């Protein structure tokens, strides 16, 4: 009977040592265990990382779209400039022909019509040139903002990745320490029981 009482008391003391309330609490642990295992902070890091990753993916997609639109605007602007340059040359050539033609020439009306058409074509190409230049400026402004947003999202994600990795490593270590502590307590229980049995003998 005395042996049983000592064994129970030893078991109670050993098991209690594993859950003694600690004055020192780590992070968001707050569980008061002698062995810190701060999983809530890891969960927060996981949630933050998921949000940062989603924001990064969105910023990346927006940047890619903005880049495509800027590239298209650049091509359209270059094409419009080339067309306007061609129209300028045709207008100048038509003007020279008109200036050399006499009002009494049989083909004067045709020459004059050709010149008018060249002038109108020049107006159209100049308008297209100016419009595509404005569009290119706008698309480049948007692209710069998307680059800024992407850079910020990249920096935020990298910081979140590092924080998540640190928390994962920390929790892995804390779980290892907790397991070691529990194993140590179980060993203490066996030792106490053995000592009690020996003293009883």
C-alpha positions in Angstrom: 0.0 0.0 0.0 2.9 2.3 0.8 4.5 1.5 -2.5 1.4 2.3 -4.4 1.0 5.7 -2.7 4.6 6.6 -3.4 4.3 5.6 -7.0 1.1 7.6 -7.5 2.6 10.6 -5.8 5.7 10.3 -8.0 3.6 10.0 -11.2 1.6 13.1 -10.1 4.7 15.2 -9.5 6.3 14.1 -12.8 3.2 14.7 -14.9 2.5 18.0 -13.2 6.0 19.3 -14.1 5.1 19.1 -17.8 2.2 21.5 -17.4 3.4 23.9 -14.7 2.2 27.4 -15.4 5.1 29.6 -16.5 5.3 33.3 -15.7 7.1 33.7 -19.0 4.9 33.5 -22.1 6.3 33.6 -25.6 4.6 35.5 -28.4 0.9 34.7 -28.7 1.4 31.4 -26.9 -0.5 32.4 -23.7 -1.0 28.7 -22.9 1.2 28.9 -19.8 3.0 25.7 -20.6 6.5 25.1 -19.4 7.4 24.3 -23.0 6.5 27.1 -25.5 4.7 26.1 -28.6 3.5 29.2 -30.3 1.4 27.9 -33.2 -1.1 30.9 -33.4 1.8 33.2 -34.6 2.6 30.7 -37.3 -1.0 30.6 -38.4 -1.0 34.4 -38.6 2.2 34.2 -40.7 0.5 31.7 -43.0 -2.5 33.9 -43.4 -0.3 36.9 -44.1 1.7 35.0 -46.6 -1.4 33.8 -48.4 -2.6 37.4 -48.7 0.7 38.7 -49.8 1.1 36.0 -52.4 -2.3 36.7 -53.8 -1.5 40.4 -54.0 1.8 39.6 -55.7 0.1 37.4 -58.3 -2.4 40.1 -58.9 0.3 42.8 -59.3 2.3 40.5 -61.6 -0.7 39.9 -63.8 -1.6 43.6 -63.9 2.0 44.4 -64.8 2.1 41.9 -67.6 -1.2 43.3 -69.0 0.1 46.8 -68.8 3.3 45.8 -70.5 1.4 44.2 -73.4 -0.7 47.3 -73.8 2.3 49.6 -73.7 4.1 47.4 -76.3 1.0 47.5 -78.5 0.7 51.3 -78.1 4.4 51.6 -79.0 4.0 49.6 -82.2 0.9 51.6 -83.2 2.6 54.8 -82.6 5.6 53.8 -84.7 3.3 52.7 -87.5 1.4 55.9 -87.3 4.6 57.9 -87.5 5.7 56.0 -90.5 2.4 56.5 -92.2 2.5 60.2 -91.5 6.0 60.5 -92.9 4.8 58.7 -96.1 1.8 61.0 -96.3 4.0 64.0 -95.8 6.2 62.9 -98.7 3.1 62.3 -101.0 1.6 65.7 -100.1 4.9 67.4 -100.9 5.2 65.6 -104.2 1.6 66.4 -105.1 2.2 70.0 -104.3 5.1 70.2 -106.6 3.1 68.7 -109.4 0.3 71.1 -108.8 2.6 74.1 -108.7 4.1 73.1 -112.1 0.8 72.5 -113.8 -0.9 75.2 -115.7 -4.5 76.2 -115.1 -5.3 75.6 -118.8 -3.8 72.1 -118.8 -6.3 69.4 -119.6 -5.2 67.3 -116.6 -5.1 70.3 -114.1 -8.4 69.2 -112.4 -7.0 65.7 -111.9 -3.7 67.1 -110.5 -5.6 69.4 -108.2 -7.8 66.6 -107.0 -4.7 64.4 -106.3 -3.2 67.3 -104.2 -6.4 67.7 -102.2 -6.5 64.0 -101.5 -2.9 64.1 -100.4 -3.6 67.0 -98.1 -6.6 65.2 -96.6 -4.5 62.0 -96.2 -1.9 64.0 -94.4 -4.5 65.4 -92.0 -5.7 61.9 -91.2 -2.2 60.5 -90.7 -1.2 63.5 -88.5 -4.3 63.0 -86.4 -3.6 59.3 -86.0 0.0 60.0 -85.1 -0.9 62.5 -82.4 -3.6 60.1 -81.0 -1.2 57.2 -80.8 1.4 59.3 -79.2 -1.1 60.4 -76.5 -2.1 56.8 -76.1 1.5 55.7 -75.7 2.1 58.3 -73.1 -0.9 57.1 -71.2 0.0 53.4 -71.4 3.5 54.2 -70.2 2.2 56.1 -67.2 0.0 53.1 -66.4 3.0 50.7 -66.9 5.1 52.8 -64.5 2.4 52.6 -61.8 2.0 48.9 -62.3 5.8 48.5 -62.0 5.7 50.4 -58.8 2.9 48.3 -57.4 4.6 45.1 -58.5 7.9 46.1 -56.8 6.0 46.9 -53.6 4.1 43.6 -53.8 7.4 41.7 -54.4 9.1 43.3 -51.4 6.1 42.6 -49.2 5.9 38.9 -50.4 9.6 38.4 -49.8 9.4 39.8 -46.3 6.3 37.6 -45.7 8.1 34.5 -47.1 11.0 35.1 -44.7 8.7 35.6 -41.8 6.8 32.4 -42.6 10.0 30.4 -43.0 11.2 31.8 -39.6 8.0 30.8 -37.9 7.9 27.4 -39.5 11.5 26.7 -38.3 10.7 28.1 -34.9 7.5 25.9 -34.4 9.4 22.9 -35.7 12.1 23.5 -33.0 9.5 24.2 -30.3 7.7 20.9 -31.2 11.0 19.1 -30.9 11.8 20.8 -27.6 8.3 19.9 -26.3 8.6 16.3 -27.3 12.0 16.2 -25.6 10.5 17.7 -22.5 7.7 15.2 -22.5 10.1 12.3 -23.0 12.2 13.6 -20.1 9.1 13.8 -17.9 8.2 10.2 -18.8 11.7 9.2 -17.9 11.4 11.0 -14.6 8.2 9.1 -13.9 9.9 5.7 -14.5 12.9 6.7 -12.4 10.7 7.8 -9.5 8.6 4.6 -9.7 11.8 2.6 -9.7 13.3 4.4 -6.8 10.0 4.0 -4.9 10.0 0.4 -5.6 13.6 0.0 -4.5 13.0 1.9 -1.3 10.0 -0.3 -0.6 12.1 -3.4 -0.9 
